Amino acid sequence: MPADRVVGRLTRGRVVALGLIPSLVITTTGRRSGKPRSNPLLYVPDGDAYVVIGSNWGQTTQPGWAMNLLADPTAEVDVKGRRVPVRADLASGAERDRLWQLLVMEWPAYRTYVQRAGGREIRIFRLVPAGRGAPAGPPSAG
């Protein structure tokens, strides 16, 4: 993971996870520090949005970047050499089910991560380019 972060930053999101899977670098605002925090993530496209999942490799704790998005849904992603401001929408219900299917088609190991997470809700976010989609405000806790 540390190497992915460095490579992702240096290439502005062009190369992450050795370029084998669609990846981006998300930059959120730390909910306690207020400082920018960057993390490489696998994503799947959904229209002009990016779908990401807070799997944290199946750990029992939520990833920091997901908690940051719950506190402040505005972020930036570096993907394919472009920096895009986004707003995170927390998926729930039928929309979450639909996005889950997209994610496991790209990375089947997510099914295993759910088992490892020990009952923790693994959150799925749809990152919508700024100026499109739902109005600004905190994401629902769905």
C-alpha positions in Angstrom: 0.0 0.0 0.0 2.7 2.6 0.8 4.3 2.0 -2.6 0.9 2.3 -4.3 0.4 5.7 -2.6 3.8 7.0 -3.8 3.4 5.7 -7.4 -0.2 6.9 -7.5 0.8 10.4 -6.4 3.8 10.6 -8.7 1.8 9.5 -11.8 -1.3 11.5 -10.8 -3.4 8.3 -10.6 -2.2 6.9 -13.9 -0.5 3.9 -12.3 -1.8 2.3 -9.1 -1.8 -1.4 -8.1 0.7 -2.0 -10.8 -1.8 -0.9 -13.4 -3.5 -4.3 -13.4 -6.9 -3.0 -12.1 -8.8 0.3 -12.6 -7.4 2.4 -9.8 -7.6 6.0 -8.6 -6.1 8.1 -5.8 -8.7 9.7 -3.6 -7.9 12.8 -1.6 -10.2 13.5 1.3 -10.1 16.0 4.2 -9.1 14.4 7.5 -12.1 14.6 9.8 -9.9 15.3 12.8 -6.8 16.9 11.3 -8.4 18.9 8.5 -5.4 17.9 6.4 -5.6 16.3 2.9 -5.3 12.5 3.0 -4.6 10.4 -0.1 -5.3 6.8 -0.7 -5.2 4.5 -3.7 -8.4 2.6 -4.4 -9.8 0.2 -6.9 -12.8 1.6 -8.7 -15.4 0.7 -11.2 -17.0 3.2 -13.6 -20.7 3.9 -13.4 -21.6 6.4 -16.1 -19.4 9.4 -15.4 -19.0 8.4 -11.7 -16.5 6.3 -9.9 -17.6 3.5 -7.5 -15.4 2.7 -4.5 -15.8 0.4 -1.5 -14.6 0.8 2.0 -13.5 -2.9 2.3 -10.2 -2.1 4.2 -9.0 -5.5 3.0 -11.7 -7.1 5.2 -10.5 -5.6 8.5 -13.0 -5.1 11.2 -12.5 -1.3 11.2 -13.7 1.2 8.7 -11.0 2.8 6.5 -10.1 6.3 7.4 -10.9 7.7 4.0 -14.5 6.4 4.2 -14.9 8.0 7.7 -13.5 11.2 6.2 -16.1 11.1 3.4 -18.9 10.6 5.9 -17.8 13.8 7.7 -17.2 15.8 4.5 -18.4 14.2 1.2 -16.2 16.5 -1.0 -13.0 15.0 -2.3 -10.7 14.9 -5.4 -9.7 11.9 -7.4 -6.7 11.5 -9.6 -7.6 9.0 -12.3 -5.9 8.4 -15.6 -3.8 11.5 -15.2 -6.8 13.8 -14.5 -7.7 15.5 -11.2 -11.5 15.5 -10.7 -13.4 17.1 -7.8 -16.1 14.8 -6.7 -18.9 14.5 -4.2 -19.4 11.1 -2.4 -22.9 9.6 -2.3 -23.2 6.7 0.2 -25.1 3.9 -1.6 -28.0 2.1 0.1 -30.8 -0.2 -0.8 -31.2 -1.4 -4.4 -28.6 1.1 -5.6 -26.0 -0.5 -3.2 -27.0 -3.9 -4.4 -26.5 -2.8 -8.1 -23.1 -1.2 -7.3 -22.0 -4.3 -5.3 -22.5 -6.5 -8.3 -20.3 -4.1 -10.4 -17.6 -4.2 -7.7 -17.4 -8.0 -7.3 -17.3 -8.5 -11.1 -14.1 -6.4 -11.1 -12.7 -7.8 -7.8 -14.3 -11.1 -6.6 -12.2 -11.1 -3.4 -14.6 -8.5 -2.0 -16.9 -11.4 -1.1 -14.1 -12.7 1.1 -13.5 -9.3 2.7 -17.2 -9.2 3.8 -16.7 -12.5 5.7 -13.5 -11.2 7.3 -15.0 -7.9 8.3 -16.9 -9.7 11.1 -20.3 -8.1 10.5 -19.0 -4.6 9.8 -21.0 -2.8 7.2 -18.8 -2.3 4.2 -19.7 1.0 2.7 -20.0 1.7 -1.0 -19.6 5.2 -2.3 -20.5 6.6 -5.7 -18.1 9.5 -6.4 -19.9 11.9 -8.7 -18.0 14.7 -10.5 -18.7 18.0 -8.9 -21.6 19.9 -10.3 -23.5 16.7 -11.2 -25.9 14.4 -9.3 -27.3 15.0 -5.9 -27.2 18.4 -4.1 -24.4 19.1 -1.6 -24.7 17.9 2.0 -23.6 15.1 4.2 -24.0 11.6 2.7 -26.9 9.5 4.1 -25.9 7.0 6.7 -27.9 4.3 4.8 
